[in-house]
Amino acid sequence: MSDRITPEAVAKVAKLARLSLSDDELLHATHQLSDMLDHFADIDALDLDGVTPMTHPTPIANVMREDIEMDCLDRDEVLAAAPAAEDGRFRVPPIIGLDD
Amino acid sequence: MSDAITSEWTFRGYEMVVGLEVHVELATRTKLFSASPNRFGDEPNTNIDPVTLGLPGALPVLNRQAVELAMRLGLAVNCTVQRSTFARKNYFYPDMPKAYQISQYDEPICIDGWLDLPDGFRVGIERAHLEEDTGKSTHVGGTGGRIHGSEHSLIDFNRAGVPLVEIVSRPDIRTPEQAKAYVSELRAILVAVGASDAKMEEGSMRVDANVSVRLPGAEFGTRCEIKNVNSVRSVGRAIEYEAQRQVGMLEAGESIRQETRHWDETDGRTHTLRSKEDADDYRYFQEPDLVVVDPDPEWIERVRFSLPVLPAARRVLLAAATGQRPDAEAILVVTDRDQDAYVLAVAAAGGDASRALVHVKEAFADEGARPSVPAAALATLTRMEIDGELTATQAKQVLAELAAGGGGDARAIAAAKGFEAMDASELETMVDAAIAAQPEAWAKYCSGEGKALGALVGAVMKESRGQADGKAVTALLERRRDA
């Protein structure tokens, strides 16, 4: 396997994505991500001077809508689908501590 | 006022280096990427749709009007409008249901502008980019709605997806007064071009301040970002406190940690909120659900030519008409209240612009509004003042009566009040009587005690029942003394 990414870096990305990985899963993900980075290295090896980086697969630009109001979702129906609600609002656990 | 803005700010030899990030909610009808209303103050969670809630499969579609308003604002602060793209800024927070905010990152719509403060000081603008606002959290339990110690939070997504423009200044600001003037001027421009109602008290304009300190000429210091600055006055207070705090730390041999700090209006301090995440931690990448925004030159020029006369140019016009400096307080206040056109209308109706400016400014100080008097009536009134038919005090009384009646004939009101230009000899008689009645005050005044003047002028004013012109009385007393 290549070592284009370290298990530590993968663990950091997993934490940022709120994914909890076992040691085995971490190793597995490290292998997979390294393989992907190998593919990108193949592209890097090409001479791409003068090629504009492509950010979108289509050349379309300026897809916009007019500033016109449309119907909203029904609040009661939406909140009924939420894990918890109170006073017409979504109820969520305390926010501080999410990063720990 | 100009002196205050340009004056130096240093603290124990250090100077502050400040850049401001101003978020403004754009005055669109609907959200940035969906058709729910963009409306402040509605019942919680009534302006929501699948895009706002980040429901699976929901796709964003850009609001053309939001782009147009961003262009208006950008062009008004001398930016270049360019081809731009959207990116995902990834982070977890309950007020962001998608777990990312759609923003513009490396290719913002507006770049490289500037804003001139009323005194001429120029603040560079690095960029102005479009992004979506987040929902609003209410923290329950704990003390005073603070996030710390709260038991749970309640989320209202009405604000989520509301179009924002973030205007990022260059770190050009060196004094609290400049920071306040920048925010005031930006707000005036936003309102003038119709981009936003820019109400700091309702949160439609929010200011974050990046503050560092350094010895003049040294490299930039480590900066802290100050959040929760909710008024123009707080902007000045918060950055002054923060700069002094940093100087204190440096003098104590400590180093500044790059972090986000929260301004507390009540205790007048900043507090650590969180250590700054590296930009990399947001894992920005191009938003695959949105295409490039590339306004053609025709659209850009159409927007540019549709811009109104901006506050700075209006102040110059008003200053020229009234013989003041463009950054004089009366000019700033009257233009800020959108009454410059009224003052110019008074002048156009044959009135005196300078006296009209004074009346409008005083009316705002006293009543919070301009006199509700047709420009022609105020024109007559100011003419009478200039011609010496009314004193400033009398003019104010006539104006009050005109305003109470929604207009009327200034001359008739003045006559009914018995305000007539006092005969010169009549005034001289009164002045001589005042001198004779108060020999001590007269002696003091003659020996150079300026304070004694008040008693003499006061006696004449009393005798004339307020109809004498204070300036004329003073001039007459001076003439008697120097005779």
Interface residues (C-beta under 8 A of the other chain):
Chain A: V13 L16 A17 R18 T55 H56 T58 I60 A61 N62 V63 M64 R65 E66 D67 I68 E69 M70 C72 L73 R75 V78 L79 E86 D87 G88 R89 F90 R91 V92 P93 P94 I95 I96 L98 D99
Chain B: T28 R29 T30 A35 S36 P37 E43 P44 N45 T46 N47 I48 D49 P50 L53 V61 L62 N63 R64 Q65 A66 V67 R83 T85 N90 F92 Y93 P94 S137 T138 H139 I147 H148 S150 E151 H152 S153 L154 I155 D156 F157 R274 D281 R283 Q286 P288 L290 V291 V292 V293 D294 P295
